[in-house]
């Protein structure tokens, strides 16, 4: 069943509940997103690269630059200082070797990689206590509306008598478009990106021949994907994505928490798409506190995706020496139980109606407790709100996606 259509413009004008109104503002901004919007923070060069990518494989003609990039990648788990020491040692021990004068500093090698690939980070201001990001309806705020903390570095502000406003804290987003474009610049990797389309054609041929699928061994064989293909929403050159969000504790100390989401490219075969080399970073939200308004952080990366969905992503395919415009299709949003709350905006597994598939079964709580459990039998204690009759596990109440739109209204 398809949910009722919601007029976003109508909701923007008439919703008065502050939290819901802010959510609608984010939704409206995504529905009208373009690559030129200020939130995208794309330089003219980055925008040109997205809209007119280079039509040549990546090639490094300098031995020194090649060695610098190789060293940079080899020391990904080491410090910036370790990279600089290796380069100095190389220059000292191979004096006069061809290209030795072209060894690059840490920051210069990063700039070279950015210039060659078009992959650059963008940063936005956030609450120093990690409550929310100053994006969307919060973009002009100077203090956090949740905790009252200032957006600006107070020491710098006082030192300059209020003239210099430096953000107290920022989070980092890696736009996905350039990461996808660069995958097609290598002939072998570009050919690997054809897997999903070729596998889909094999499955349809088998269905026409036998009426069934002999082996359901990948997303390509599932109805969530095949149904969308049959509807015409996913076409030959489109890129199908999955995004996964989770919190991460970087060190043993709890003062190191952060939140991360990554993009999985489903066009690649299962034995390749989950390898680190093909997993695309999306965003890094520093802690140590858990974000209170996750929408304000996710907005930046999703805005980029929404803009590319509206305008199309221009790609040069090195395996076929051709250019095409690809549509991006977000098939799945994934997380663990607590993390799913960040995607669906619901109460979570401990809420009164906490089912992740949105069934209306009501949970039960302890007396004076706030944590609900999916208990089927009525407790002996008559706790208000939890004293409904026993629930038959064979006759669970049914729900559907249409309920979401009705509840929102």
Secondary structure, 3 states (H helix, E strand, C coil): CCCCCCCHHHHHHHCCCHHHHHHHHHHHHHHCCCCCCHHHCCCHHHHHHHHCCCCCCCCCCCHHHHHHHHHHHHCCCCCHHHHHHHHHHHHHHCCCCCCHHHCCCHHHHHHHHHHHHCCCEEEEEECCCCCCECCHHHCCCCECCCCCCECECHHHHHHCCCCCCCECCEEEEECHHHHHHHHCCCHHHHHHCCHHHHHHHHHHHHHHHHCCCCCCCCHHHCHHHHHHHHCCCCCCCCEEEEEEEEEEECCCCHHHEEEEEEEEECCCCHHHHCCCCCCEEEEEEECCCCCCCHHHHHHHHHHHHHHHHHHCEEEEECCCCEEEEECEEEEEEECCHHHHHHHHCCCCCCCCCCCCCCCCCCCEECCCCCCEECCCCCCCCCCCCCCCCCCCCCCCCCCCHHHHHHHHC
